[in-house]
Amino acid sequence: MNIAIGCDPNATGLKEVLKKHMQVLGYEVTDYGSDDPIYANTALELAKSLVSLWLSLTYEPGGSSEPKIQRIYAIEKQFMKAR
Protein backbone atom coordinates (compact mmCIF):
# COMPACT_ATOMS: atom_id res chain seq x y z
CA MET A 1 0.00 0.00 0.00
CA ASN A 2 1.22 3.47 -0.87
CA ILE A 3 0.39 6.32 1.51
CA ALA A 4 0.37 9.92 0.30
CA ILE A 5 1.44 12.64 2.74
CA GLY A 6 1.96 16.39 2.63
CA CYS A 7 1.79 19.40 4.94
CA ASP A 8 2.65 23.05 5.38
CA PRO A 9 6.10 24.13 6.64
CA ASN A 10 4.90 24.22 10.27
CA ALA A 11 4.30 20.46 10.35
CA THR A 12 7.41 19.24 8.53
CA GLY A 13 8.93 17.65 11.64
CA LEU A 14 5.77 15.69 12.46
CA LYS A 15 5.37 14.66 8.82
CA GLU A 16 8.91 13.22 8.81
CA VAL A 17 8.25 11.26 12.02
CA LEU A 18 5.01 9.86 10.60
CA LYS A 19 6.71 9.03 7.31
CA LYS A 20 9.48 7.07 9.00
CA HIS A 21 6.98 5.22 11.19
CA MET A 22 4.88 4.20 8.17
CA GLN A 23 7.99 3.04 6.31
CA VAL A 24 9.07 0.94 9.31
CA LEU A 25 5.61 -0.67 9.19
CA GLY A 26 6.28 -1.58 5.55
CA TYR A 27 4.23 1.07 3.75
CA GLU A 28 5.49 2.92 0.70
CA VAL A 29 5.16 6.67 1.26
CA THR A 30 4.81 9.34 -1.42
CA ASP A 31 5.75 12.74 0.00
CA TYR A 32 4.06 15.73 -1.62
CA GLY A 33 6.22 18.15 0.26
CA SER A 34 5.99 20.81 2.90
CA ASP A 35 7.82 23.79 1.43
CA ASP A 36 4.79 25.71 0.16
CA PRO A 37 3.48 28.04 2.89
CA ILE A 38 0.05 27.83 1.27
CA TYR A 39 -1.01 24.36 2.39
CA ALA A 40 -3.90 24.32 -0.10
CA ASN A 41 -1.38 24.02 -2.96
CA THR A 42 0.13 20.87 -1.42
CA ALA A 43 -3.33 19.47 -0.66
CA LEU A 44 -4.47 20.14 -4.23
CA GLU A 45 -1.49 18.30 -5.73
CA LEU A 46 -2.05 15.35 -3.40
CA ALA A 47 -5.78 15.26 -4.21
CA LYS A 48 -5.14 15.46 -7.97
CA SER A 49 -2.78 12.51 -7.68
CA LEU A 50 -5.38 10.46 -5.80
CA VAL A 51 -8.13 11.28 -8.31
CA SER A 52 -5.80 10.41 -11.18
CA LEU A 53 -5.00 7.06 -9.59
CA TRP A 54 -8.67 6.38 -8.91
CA LEU A 55 -9.56 7.17 -12.53
CA SER A 56 -6.81 4.91 -13.85
CA LEU A 57 -8.22 2.04 -11.79
CA THR A 58 -11.95 2.56 -12.41
CA TYR A 59 -12.46 4.35 -15.73
CA GLU A 60 -14.13 2.52 -18.58
CA PRO A 61 -15.05 4.67 -21.60
CA GLY A 62 -18.83 4.74 -21.86
CA GLY A 63 -19.10 2.94 -18.51
CA SER A 64 -20.99 3.93 -15.41
CA SER A 65 -18.07 6.01 -14.09
CA GLU A 66 -18.08 8.43 -17.03
CA PRO A 67 -20.63 10.90 -15.53
CA LYS A 68 -18.59 11.00 -12.31
CA ILE A 69 -15.44 11.81 -14.27
CA GLN A 70 -17.19 14.60 -16.15
CA ARG A 71 -18.30 16.10 -12.81
CA ILE A 72 -14.75 15.86 -11.44
CA TYR A 73 -13.37 17.73 -14.45
CA ALA A 74 -16.14 20.36 -14.21
CA ILE A 75 -15.42 20.93 -10.51
CA GLU A 76 -11.68 21.22 -11.17
CA LYS A 77 -12.26 23.68 -14.01
CA GLN A 78 -14.51 25.79 -11.78
CA PHE A 79 -11.99 25.67 -8.94
CA MET A 80 -9.11 26.74 -11.20
CA LYS A 81 -11.15 29.72 -12.46
CA ALA A 82 -11.76 30.83 -8.86
CA ARG A 83 -8.02 30.89 -8.11
URMOTA-V440583 format. One record per backbone hydrogen bond with DSSP energy under -1.0 kcal/mol. NH is the residue of the N-H (numbers start at 1). CO is the residue of the C=O. E is the energy in kcal/mol with one decimal. If there is no record, write none. Layout:
nh: [NH,NH]
co: [CO,CO]
e: [E,E]
This chain:
nh: [3,5,7,11,12,15,16,17,18,19,20,21,22,23,24,25,26,27,28,30,32,39,41,43,44,45,46,47,48,49,50,51,52,53,54,55,56,57,58,59,63,66,69,70,71,72,73,74,75,76,77,78,79,80,81,82]
co: [28,30,33,8,9,11,12,13,14,15,16,17,18,19,20,21,23,22,1,3,5,37,38,39,40,41,42,43,44,45,46,47,48,49,50,51,52,53,54,55,60,63,65,66,67,68,69,70,71,72,73,74,75,76,77,78]
e: [-3.2,-2.4,-2.1,-1.8,-1.1,-2.7,-2.4,-1.9,-2.7,-2.7,-2.3,-2.3,-2.6,-2.2,-2.4,-1.7,-1.4,-2.5,-2.2,-2.8,-3.5,-1.1,-1.8,-2.7,-2.5,-1.9,-2.3,-2.7,-2.7,-2.0,-2.0,-2.6,-2.6,-2.3,-2.6,-2.9,-2.1,-1.4,-1.7,-2.5,-3.1,-1.4,-2.1,-2.3,-1.9,-2.3,-2.5,-2.1,-2.6,-2.5,-2.5,-2.3,-2.6,-2.7,-1.7,-1.6]
